[in-house]
Amino acid sequence: MNKGKWSITLVCIIFGIMIALQVKAIDNVNNRLTVEQDPDVLEQMVVLEEENEKLREENSALQEQYEKIEQAVIGDNAYLKEIKQMIDKERTIAGMTDLEGRGLVINMNPSEMALNERSQIQSAVLLLTLNNELNAAGAEAISINGERIINRTEIRQVGSYVQINGKKYNYPFEIRVIGDPDTLYNAITMPSGVVDLLKVNTFKVRIEKKDDIKIEGYKGNVEVQYAMPVENIDYEEEAY
């Protein structure tokens, strides 16, 4: 690789680091925004929301610059194009890219009776069950209230809220799913299936089949501190 290509590669690496830092900063702001609201901190919340929006705009600008430089580096090089296609495929599988396609939009909300009784609704357990059934039915992408579900996503009950990707949400919940609409619909509406479970737990459920669903990629920062790739494993030897 000549000196010019080394320089461009170095710039790409720097931009990649900058984007990662921007995403980390956005995560930090989002985490601060999940604190229970208090009248005394509303002004600070507004400032943090403005800071969050500014960081997102800067991150978007950096991403655009990175893509332009990436295209310049790859050019007409067939090998680099193949590598990029492999990386893009892995990013798609990991949930890091925006996707669109056919699927379902599911809206779930507690009934008025449940709200009036102020019953403790374990929404997280129900959302997890629904998420599992959709995955089992071949869902290719899922989001809950705009949060892309990836392998590191937590869906847990925190008081009356549900925590997803480090952020707190309350009902109503909108679940977007990309996959075969009929297969997904049949999987969750079968007798004694997950939709019946939601209704038994006082949720009202509305399901729509759509041809133009858009789901954003995961925008957070994924860190790996302890897991390391395993190399040169002799599986036959380990079996004994």
Backbone as a ProteinNet text record, in pm:
[ID]
protein_1_A
[PRIMARY]
MNKGKWSITLVCIIFGIMIALQVKAIDNVNNRLTVEQDPDVLEQMVVLEEENEKLREENSALQEQYEKIEQAVIGDNAYLKEIKQMIDKERTIAGMTDLEGRGLVINMNPSEMALNERSQIQSAVLLLTLNNELNAAGAEAISINGERIINRTEIRQVGSYVQINGKKYNYPFEIRVIGDPDTLYNAITMPSGVVDLLKVNTFKVRIEKKDDIKIEGYKGNVEVQYAMPVENIDYEEEAY
[TERTIARY]
85.5	0	88.8	63.4	149.4	117.6	199.9	187.8	52.2	-0.3	-129	-241.4	-240.5	-346.1	-334.8	-209	-191	-251.2	-232.5	-284.4	-436.6	-498.3	-644.5	-697	-628.4	-669.4	-662.5	-555.9	-540.8	-654.4	-692.4	-803.4	-932.3	-954.2	-1074.3	-1078.4	-962.5	-954.8	-988.2	-932.1	-956.8	-1105	-1166.8	-1309.4	-1391.3	-1350.3	-1421.1	-1416.9	-1299.4	-1285.1	-1371.2	-1371.8	-1451.6	-1599.7	-1646.6	-1787	-1818.9	-1728.6	-1750.1	-1758.9	-1672.1	-1674.5	-1803.2	-1851.4	-1975.6	-2092.1	-2095.1	-2201.8	-2197.3	-2075.7	-2060.3	-2112.3	-2083.6	-2130.9	-2282.4	-2343	-2488.4	-2547.3	-2484.7	-2530.4	-2529	-2421.2	-2409.2	-2520.7	-2552.3	-2659.9	-2792.4	-2815.2	-2939.8	-2955.8	-2846.5	-2852.3	-2890.1	-2839.4	-2873.6	-3019.4	-3074.5	-3212.7	-3312.1	-3266.7	-3358.6	-3388.9	-3323.3	-3349.9	-3493.5	-3560	-3697.9	-3710.9	-3814.6	-3833.3	-3869	-3816.8	-3841.8	-3858.9	-3955.9	-3978.9	-3854.3	-3765.2	-3645.8	-3540.9	-3551.4	-3447.7	-3501.4	-3623	-3680.8	-3596.7	-3544.9	-3462.3	-3336	-3275.6	-3156.2	-3188.9	-3308.2	-3350.1	-3357.6	-3409.5	-3420.1	-3281.5	-3187.3	-3049.9	-2988.2	-3010.6	-2955	-3015.9	-3145.1	-3209.5	-3151.3	-3124.9	-3063.3	-2922	-2848.8	-2713.9	-2717.9	-2817	-2833.3	-2858.4	-2945.7	-2977.9	-2856.3	-2779.8	-2658.7	-2558	-2541.3	-2448.5	-2493	-2622.5	-2673.3	-2645.7	-2663	-2635.7	-2487.7	-2400.4	-2256.4	-2219.1	-2281.7	-2255	-2297.6	-2412.7	-2461.5	-2366.6	-2314.9	-2221	-2091.4	-2041.8	-1920.3	-1941.3	-2059.8	-2090	-2089.3	-2144.6	-2146.5	-2004.3	-1920.5	-1781.8	-1707.1	-1732.8	-1667.8	-1703.7	-1833.3	-1878	-1815	-1799.5	-1735.8	-1589.4	-1519.4	-1378.6	-1367.2	-1459.4	-1459.5	-1475.7	-1566.5	-1587.6	-1463.3	-1396.5	-1275	-1164	-1153.5	-1049.8	-1076.8	-1203.4	-1237.6	-1225.6	-1280.3	-1272.2	-1323.2	-1243.7	-1280.7	-1211.9	-1155.4	-1084	-1184.4	-1184.2	-1280.9	-1266.2	-1142.2	-1118.1	-1176.5	-1149.9	-1201.6	-1354.1	-1411.5	-1557.3	-1616.5	-1550.2	-1597.7	-1589.1	-1479.1	-1463.2	-1572.4	-1601.1	-1705.1	-1841.6	-1871	-1997.8	-2010.7	-1901	-1901.9	-1926	-1859.4	-1876.2	-2019.1	-2073.3	-2210.6	-2310.4	-2285.7	-2374.8	-2370.7	-2250.9	-2237.7	-2301.3	-2288	-2350.3	-2502.4	-2554.3	-2698.9	-2748.2	-2676.9	-2714.1	-2706.4	-2607.4	-2588.9	-2690.1	-2766.1	-2867.7	-2816.4	-2703.6	-2642.7	-2685	-2761.9	-2799	-2949.9	-2991.3	-3133.2	-3184	-3305.2	-3363.9	-3507	-3555.1	-3695	-3743.7	-3874.9	-3930.3	-4070.2	-4123.3	-4257.4	-4254.3	-4370.1	-4376.4	-4501.9	-4488.4	-4601	-4570.1	-4676.7	-4670.3	-4770.2	-4720.8	-4803.9	-4811.4	-4932.1	-4951.9	-5017.9	-4960	-5017	-5025.2	-5140.9	-5168.6	-5259.8	-5236.8	-5324.3	-5467.8	-5562.9	-5703.2	-5733.1	-5843	-5882.2	-5908.5	-5963.2	-5990.4	-5861.3	-5757.6	-5629.5	-5569.8	-5583.3	-5529	-5604.7	-5737.8	-5818.8	-5787.6	-5760.3	-5727.5	-5583	-5503.4	-5362.2	-5286.8	-5320.2	-5253.7	-5110	-5024.5	-4883.5	-4871.6	-4852.6	-4845.9	-4700.1	-4665.4	-4528.3	-4508.2	-4498.7	-4489.3	-4364	-4252.6	-4125.5	-4134.6	-4196.9	-4210	-4292	-4399.8	-4485.2	-4412.9	-4336.5	-4259.8	-4152.9	-4087.7	-3987.5	-4049.9	-4167.1	-4236.1	-4272.2	-4323.9	-4359.3	-4235.1	-4127.2	-4002	-3950.1	-3955.9	-3909.6	-3993.1	-4125.4	-4213	-4189.2	-4166.1	-4138.9	-4007.2	-3905.5	-3776.9	-3791.5	-3869.2	-3890.2	-3963.3	-4041	-4117.8	-4040.3	-3912.2	-3828.8	-3816.7	-3842.8	-3827.1	-3682.6	-3663.7	-3529.3	-3485.2	-3579.4	-3547.8	-3667.6	-3639.5	-3745.8	-3706.6	-3804.2	-3782.6	-3902.8	-3877.2	-3983.2	-3972.6	-4078.1	-4078.5	-3954.1	-3913.5	-3799.7	-3664.9	-3659.5	-3533.1	-3507.9	-3399.5	-3365.6	-3323.3	-3379.3	-3346.8	-3228.6	-3119.2	-3000.8	-2970.1	-2861.4	-2831.6	-2793	-2755.4	-2718	-2832	-2945.9	-3058	-3117.7	-3138.8	-3210.2	-3353.3	-3448.5	-3588.5	-3627.2	-3627.6	-3648.7	-3741.5	-3814.2	-3907.6	-3832.4	-3854.6	-3796.2	-3911.7	-3969.8	-4088.9	-4203.3	-4261.8	-4371.3	-4321.6	-4189.1	-4129.7	-4068.4	-4042.5	-3966.1	-3836.7	-3724.4	-3594.2	-3551.6	-3523.1	-3479.5	-3357.9	-3248.3	-3123.6	-3084.9	-3107.2	-3066.8	-3163	-3274.1	-3370.6	-3502.4	-3575.4	-3701.5	-3820	-3914.3	-4034.7	-4156.8	-4269.2	-4396.4	-4492.7	-4604.9	-4703	-4756	-4807.6	-4825.8	-4694.5	-4690.8	-4572.8	-4605	-4511.8	-4524.2	-4408.3	-4441	-4339.6	-4342.1	-4227.9	-4214.8	-4131	-4178.8	-4111.8	-4101.2	-3981.2	-3962.8	-3947.7	-4026.3	-4026.9	-4150.2	-4175.5	-4294.7	-4419.6	-4505.4	-4619.2	-4712.9	-4744.6	-4839	-4782	-4655.4	-4591.7	-4585.4	-4544.6	-4535.6	-4673.1	-4772.5	-4908.5	-4963.6	-4949.4	-5002	-4931.7	-4802.9	-4726	-4772.8	-4808.8	-4844.2	-4994.1	-5077.4	-5222.5	-5281	-5197.3	-5249.3	-5321.4	-5418.4	-5491	-5395.7	-5421.1	-5337.1	-5195.1	-5178.9	-5048	-5020.6	-4919.7	-4873.9	-4976.7	-5053.6	-5155.7	-5265	-5305.4	-5402.8	-5346	-5217	-5151.9	-5156.3	-5131.9	-5137.9	-5278.4	-5378.6	-5516.8	-5557.6	-5512.6	-5540.4	-5479.6	-5365.3	-5298.4	-5343.4	-5467.6	-5538	-5478.2	-5404.1	-5353.8	-5448.5	-5468.8	-5538	-5431.7	-5456.1	-5355	-5413.2	-5337	-5374	-5257.1	-5284.4	-5178.9	-5210.6	-5112	-5127.6	-5017.6	-5057.2	-4959.7	-4925.4	-4796.2	-4753.4	-4643.5	-4635.3	-4533.9	-4414.2	-4421.3	-4315.7	-4270.1	-4234.4	-4188.9	-4042.1	-4009.8	-3871.1	-3828.9	-3711.6	-3657.2	-3514.5	-3487.5	-3353.2	-3256.3	-3129.4	-3026.4	-2999.2	-2933.7	-2895	-2791.3	-2814.8	-2727.6	-2635	-2644.5	-2562.1	-2420.8	-2346.8	-2207.6	-2196.4	-2142.8	-2126.9	-1980.7	-1954.3	-1817	-1797.6	-1683.6	-1647.7	-1518.8	-1526.4	-1410.7	-1349.9	-1431.5	-1384	-1381.8	-1466.9	-1472.6	-1362.3	-1293.5	-1184.3	-1206.7	-1173.2	-1186.5	-1098.1	-1148.8	-1073.3	-1013.7	-883.9	-815.3	-757.5	-750.8	-684.4	-739.6	-873	-934.6	-937.9	-891.6	-901.6	-1023.2	-1139.4	-1263.5	-1262.8	-1201	-1197.5	-1117.5	-1008.3	-924.1	-997.3	-1071.8	-1143.2	-1258.2	-1313	-1426.6	-1388.6	-1260	-1213.9	-1147.1
-119.6	0	124.2	217.8	334.6	434.4	539.6	638	706.9	736	804.1	722	590.8	504.4	489.3	486.1	480.2	603.8	718.8	844.1	842	796.3	790.8	691.3	577.2	476.9	533.6	609.3	670.9	768.1	845.6	940	864.7	752.4	671.3	620.3	575.7	526.1	637.6	756.3	870.7	905.6	909.1	939.1	832.3	706.7	599.9	618.6	657.1	682.2	800.3	906.3	1025.1	991.8	909.1	869.8	788	696.4	614.7	702.4	803.7	894.2	975	1017.5	1092.5	1006.6	880.3	789.9	768.9	754.1	737	859	978.1	1101.4	1108.3	1066.7	1066	968.9	851.7	754.1	813.6	885.5	945.1	1045	1126.9	1224	1152.6	1047.9	972.8	910.4	858	798.4	901.7	1023.4	1128.9	1170.1	1154.8	1193.8	1092.7	972.5	871	885	978.7	1000.7	1047.8	1002.7	1041.8	1193	1241.8	1385.4	1446.7	1565.8	1640.6	1785.8	1858.1	1997.7	2083.9	2052.4	2134.5	2115.1	2008.4	1982.5	1990.9	2042.6	2052	2139.5	2249.6	2338.6	2267	2190.4	2115.1	2008.2	1949.1	1848.8	1908.4	2031.4	2097.9	2119.1	2163.2	2185.7	2055.2	1947.1	1817.1	1765.6	1790.7	1748.3	1823.3	1953.8	2032.7	1982.5	1948.1	1893.8	1761	1679.1	1549.7	1566.6	1659.6	1683	1734	1821.7	1874.8	1762.6	1673.3	1561.5	1468.4	1447.2	1361.8	1423.6	1555.2	1623	1612.7	1631.6	1621.1	1478	1381.3	1241	1208.1	1261.3	1238.6	1298.3	1418.7	1483.9	1403.7	1353.9	1272.3	1143.3	1083.9	959.9	982.4	1095.5	1127.3	1145.3	1216.7	1236.3	1102.7	1017.8	886.3	804.9	806.3	729	780.3	913	970.3	926.5	930.9	889.6	740.1	662.8	518	487.4	557.7	538.2	575.8	684.4	727.9	624	562.9	462.2	336.8	292.9	169.1	186.5	297.1	323.2	206.3	160.8	48.7	-81.9	-83	-201.8	-313.2	-419.9	-528.9	-597.8	-615.4	-683.3	-601.9	-469.6	-384	-376.5	-380	-379.5	-505.2	-618.2	-744.4	-741.1	-685.1	-672.9	-584.2	-472.8	-381	-448.9	-528.1	-600.2	-696.7	-762.4	-854.5	-779.1	-663.4	-582.3	-530.5	-481.8	-430.2	-539.3	-661.6	-772.7	-801.3	-802.8	-828.8	-716.6	-591.7	-478.6	-490.2	-537.3	-554.9	-662.7	-775.4	-884.4	-838.8	-755.2	-706.7	-599.9	-548.4	-447.8	-305.8	-281.1	-148.2	-60.4	-113.5	-37.2	-16	93.3	118.1	17.6	-33.3	-131.2	-92.7	-142.6	-125.1	-250.7	-273.2	-391	-420.5	-535.6	-577	-630.2	-623.4	-676.9	-634.4	-620.9	-585.9	-462	-388.2	-284.5	-325	-345.6	-392.6	-283	-243.7	-145.5	-214.1	-196.2	-254.7	-149.4	-148.4	-47.3	-108.6	-80.3	-135.5	-86.7	-169.7	-130.4	-23	49.3	154.4	95.1	-25.8	-90.9	-111.5	-156.7	-180.6	-50.6	56.4	185.4	239.8	222.2	271.8	196.8	67	-12.4	7.8	77.6	103.7	-25.8	-128.7	-257.5	-251.4	-330.2	-336.8	-427.5	-368.3	-443.8	-472.6	-599.8	-638.1	-636.7	-515	-498	-562.7	-557.5	-609.3	-758.5	-834.2	-979	-1006.9	-930.3	-949	-908.5	-799.9	-756.9	-859.3	-915.3	-1019.3	-1141.9	-1180.9	-1296.4	-1269.7	-1149.9	-1112.7	-1109.3	-1052.2	-1043.8	-1184.1	-1275.9	-1413.2	-1483.3	-1464.9	-1529.4	-1474.1	-1343.8	-1282.6	-1334.4	-1345.4	-1399.8	-1544.4	-1621.7	-1761.9	-1774.9	-1672	-1674	-1613.9	-1581.7	-1534.7	-1384.9	-1309.5	-1164.1	-1128.7	-1034.8	-994.4	-864.7	-788.8	-666.2	-631.1	-587.4	-550.7	-421.5	-332.9	-214.7	-198.6	-147.4	-117.4	30.1	104.7	250.6	316.2	267	325.2	269.3	185.1	126.7	-4.8	-9	-130.6	-240.1	-356.9	-469.5	-545	-552.5	-626.6	-732.5	-807.5	-917	-867.4	-739.6	-684.8	-606.2	-597.4	-518.2	-583.1	-502.1	-547.6	-495.3	-579.8	-539	-577.2	-480.3	-512.5	-411.2	-460.9	-376.1	-293.5	-162.3	-71.6	9	-40.7	24	12.8	125.9	126.7	145.6	155.7	176	46	46.1	-61.9	-2.4	-60.8	-12.9	-91.6	-16.6	-76.5	0.2	-67.7	-2.7	113.6	93.8	194.3	309.7	310.5	420.5	369	455.3	416.1	454.4	359.8	383.1	336.2	401.3	359.6	335.6	269.7	245.4	379	380.9	266.3	222.1	97.4	43.5	17.2	59.3	29.2	-61.3	-178.4	-275.2	-283.8	-254.5	-265.9	-389.4	-467.9	-594.1	-607.6	-640.6	-669.8	-820.7	-875	-1018.2	-1051.6	-1178.8	-1217.7	-1186.2	-1093.9	-1049.4	-1162.6	-1251.1	-1359.1	-1456.4	-1493.3	-1586.1	-1525.4	-1399.3	-1331.4	-1320.4	-1281.6	-1263.9	-1395.6	-1500.9	-1631.4	-1682.3	-1652.8	-1701.9	-1640.1	-1511.8	-1445.3	-1446.2	-1479.5	-1478.6	-1618.8	-1721.4	-1857.8	-1870.2	-1961.8	-1980.3	-2005.1	-1936.1	-1943.9	-1895.2	-1814.7	-1758.9	-1629.9	-1556	-1438.8	-1326.1	-1309.8	-1204.6	-1234.8	-1360.5	-1398.6	-1372.2	-1397.8	-1371	-1221.9	-1137.7	-992.8	-949.7	-1006.3	-968.8	-1015	-1134.1	-1183.4	-1090.3	-1030.7	-937.1	-793.2	-777	-648.3	-552.5	-603.9	-517.3	-520.9	-404.3	-395.2	-403.1	-484.2	-508.4	-478.5	-401.9	-376.1	-415.9	-495.5	-545.5	-503.1	-445.7	-404.8	-468	-523	-569.8	-453.4	-430.2	-317.2	-360.7	-288.3	-318.3	-224.9	-121.1	-18.1	21.1	-76.8	-49.9	-9	94.3	140.1	124.7	65.2	46.8	99.5	192	249.4	151.2	165.4	83.2	125.2	37.6	68.4	180.2	284.9	402.6	410.5	313.8	318.2	268.3	258	214.4	74.5	-19.5	-157.1	-180.8	-211.7	-234.6	-380.7	-435.2	-572	-564	-595.7	-583.9	-718.8	-821.7	-948.2	-1062.5	-1057.4	-1166	-1149.5	-1259.4	-1258.2	-1369.9	-1345.1	-1451.2	-1570.6	-1690.4	-1812.7	-1859.7	-1884.9	-1924.8	-2066	-2133.7	-2264.9	-2366.4	-2381.7	-2479.3	-2616.5	-2716.3	-2854	-2917	-2907	-2953	-3103.4	-3180.8	-3325.9	-3361.2	-3288	-3315.1	-3277.1	-3162.9	-3119.1	-3213.3	-3281	-3370.8	-3486.6	-3519.3	-3629.1	-3572.3
0	0	0	-92	-100	9	15.1	123.1	121.6	-0.7	-10.1	49.8	18.8	72.4	223.1	273.2	418.9	483.8	422.7	477.9	482.9	373.1	369.4	471.8	484.2	583.2	724.4	752.4	884.2	911.3	810.3	826.5	857.2	787.9	812.4	956.2	1005	1142.7	1241.1	1215.7	1304.3	1305.1	1185.6	1178.8	1250.7	1238.7	1308.2	1458.6	1510.2	1653.9	1696.2	1613.4	1645.2	1652.2	1556.2	1556.9	1681	1718.2	1838.7	1962.8	1970.8	2085.7	2088.9	1971	1964.7	2011.8	1967.2	2009.1	2159.4	2214.4	2359	2432.8	2380.1	2443.1	2440.5	2327.2	2317.6	2418.3	2433.3	2532.3	2671.8	2705.6	2837.9	2863.4	2761.5	2776.2	2793	2711.4	2722	2859.5	2915.9	3048.5	3152.9	3136.7	3231.8	3216	3095	3071.8	3126.8	3162.6	3210.6	3359.7	3428.4	3569.6	3586.9	3693.5	3718.1	3715.1	3646.5	3633.9	3768.8	3793.2	3914.7	3872.6	3929.7	3890.1	3899	3993.2	4013.5	3904.8	3825.9	3725.4	3582.5	3565.6	3431.8	3339.9	3394.1	3312.2	3265.7	3357.4	3321	3216.4	3226.3	3128.6	2988.8	2980.2	2850.2	2790.7	2876.4	2830.4	2781.3	2855.5	2817.6	2687.4	2668	2544.2	2424.7	2443.7	2336.8	2307.8	2414.4	2398.2	2323.7	2358.3	2292.8	2143.3	2107.1	1966.7	1890.1	1954.2	1890.3	1864.4	1961.9	1945.5	1833.1	1821.7	1714.7	1577.4	1568	1441.1	1405.4	1505.7	1481.5	1441.9	1508.6	1476.9	1334.1	1292.7	1157.2	1053.8	1083.3	991.6	980.2	1094.1	1093.1	1015	1030.7	959.6	808.6	765.4	622	568.7	645.3	603.3	597.1	695.5	698.7	574.6	537.4	421.7	292.7	281.1	162.1	151.7	264.7	265.6	237.7	294.1	271.3	122.3	56.5	-87	-166.6	-122.9	-192.1	-178.6	-60	-36.4	-119.2	-121.4	-191.9	-343.1	-394.3	-537.9	-620	-715.7	-802.2	-761.2	-640.9	-594.4	-561.5	-641.5	-625	-489.9	-444	-315.9	-200.3	-200.5	-93.9	-98.4	-219.1	-230.7	-167.8	-190.7	-132.7	19.6	71.1	216.4	274.4	206.6	254.2	254.7	152.4	147.4	264.7	299.5	412.9	543	557.4	678.4	688.1	575.4	574.5	612.9	565.3	598.9	748.6	806.4	949.8	1031.9	986.5	1055.9	1050.7	938.2	925.4	1020.9	1025.2	1115.9	1261.1	1293.1	1430.2	1468.6	1370.9	1401.7	1401	1335.6	1336.5	1218.6	1125.4	1006.7	999.7	934.7	911.2	808.4	831.4	739.9	705.7	594.1	556.9	486.6	496.2	432.3	483.9	446.2	487.3	630.2	696	831	905.1	1037	1123.7	1206.4	1238.8	1341.5	1449	1570.1	1681.2	1786.5	1822.5	1928.8	2047.2	2165.4	2286.4	2396.4	2464.1	2564.9	2670.8	2799.3	2903	2885.2	2920.5	2912.4	3016.6	2997.2	3091.9	3229.6	3234.1	3362	3440.5	3371	3437.7	3488.3	3410.3	3451.6	3571.7	3570.5	3681.6	3810.2	3796.8	3914.8	3958.8	3875.4	3905.9	3936.9	3863.3	3885.7	3835.9	3897.5	3857.7	3735.9	3621.1	3496.8	3462.9	3455.8	3424.3	3272.3	3220	3074.8	3017.9	3091.8	3040.6	3009.7	3097.5	3076.6	2951.4	2933.9	2816.9	2688.7	2694.6	2577.7	2541.1	2643.2	2618.2	2551.5	2600.7	2542.8	2397.2	2370.6	2233.6	2144.8	2195.7	2120.4	2084.3	2181.2	2157	2049.9	2056.5	1958.4	1818.4	1809.1	1678.8	1621.1	1706.5	1660.5	1614.5	1690	1653.6	1520.1	1485.7	1360.6	1243.9	1266.5	1155.9	1141.5	1248.2	1240.7	1206.9	1114.4	1073	1139.8	1192.9	1267.5	1353.9	1477.7	1571.7	1642.1	1660	1744	1836	1956.4	2052.4	2086.6	2056	2076.4	2016.5	1899.4	1829.1	1868.5	1972.4	2016.9	1942.6	1866.3	1791.6	1889.6	1873.6	1960.6	1900.6	1975.6	1932.8	2038.4	2018.7	2112.1	2250.8	2263.8	2394.4	2460.1	2394.5	2446.1	2570.3	2673.4	2792.3	2787.2	2825.5	2840.5	2981.9	3072.6	3214.4	3279.4	3379.2	3452.1	3555.3	3553.9	3653.3	3711.4	3820.1	3874.6	3775.7	3740.3	3643.4	3500.7	3483.3	3351.1	3298.8	3168.5	3106.4	3053.7	3092.3	3046.2	2922.6	2814.3	2687.7	2638.6	2618.5	2575.3	2667.2	2796.5	2893.8	2910	2836	2843.9	2899.5	2969.4	3031.2	2943.2	2931.7	2852.5	2930.3	2901.1	2957.4	2842.1	2871.2	2766.5	2713.2	2588.8	2498.4	2434.8	2388.4	2321.8	2174.3	2088	1945.4	1905.9	1856.6	1814.8	1662.7	1601.2	1455.3	1423.8	1329.5	1296	1144.7	1095.7	953.8	936.9	845.7	819.8	737.9	715.8	640.9	723.8	677.7	759.5	800	706.6	736.7	839.4	821.6	916	1055.4	1064	1193.4	1258.7	1179.4	1231.9	1285.4	1207.2	1249.4	1375.2	1387.3	1502.3	1633.3	1630	1756.4	1785	1684.4	1706.1	1717.8	1719.5	1735.8	1870.4	1880.2	2006.3	2123.2	2233.9	2354.7	2328.3	2224.1	2191.8	2265.7	2219.2	2292.4	2291.7	2184.1	2181.9	2283.6	2293.3	2396.6	2535.3	2553.8	2682.3	2714.8	2615.7	2636.5	2677	2611	2641.7	2781.4	2819.9	2955.5	3059.4	3024.8	3115.2	3091.7	3044.9	3033.7	2930.8	2832.6	2725.5	2605.8	2548.7	2420.2	2310.8	2209.5	2106.1	1967.8	1889.5	1749.9	1660.2	1559	1469.5	1326.2	1259.2	1119.6	1034.4	920.6	822.3	729.8	708.5	625.6	528.4	416.6	315.2	320.9	402.7	400.2	540.7	619.3	755.9	754.4	828.9	843.4	989.2	1010.4	1145	1146.8	1238	1247.4	1311.8	1276.4	1337.3	1480.8	1555.1	1692.9	1691.7	1770.3	1768.4	1889.9	1978.2	2098.9	2074.4	2183.2	2177.7	2237.5	2162.6	2210.7	2244.9	2370.6	2415.7	2454.7	2420.2	2459.7	2540.2	2670.1	2758.7	2795.4	2806	2861.4	2760.1	2659.7	2561.4	2457.7	2429.1	2331.8	2229.3	2101.8	2001.1	2036.4	2012.2	2037.2	1905.3	1905.3	1783.1	1796.5	1684.3	1674.6	1774.9	1775.2	1865.3	1798.4	1869.2	1820.2	1888.1	1823.2	1883.5	1908.5	1818.6	1837.6	1961.5	1983.8	2100.4	2228.3	2225.9	2346	2379.5	2278	2301.8	2392.3	2395.2	2480.4	2602.9
[MASK]
++++++++++++++++++++++++++++++++++++++++++++++++++++++++++++++++++++++++++++++++++++++++++++++++++++++++++++++++++++++++++++++++++++++++++++++++++++++++++++++++++++++++++++++++++++++++++++++++++++++++++++++++++++++++++++++++++++++++++++++++

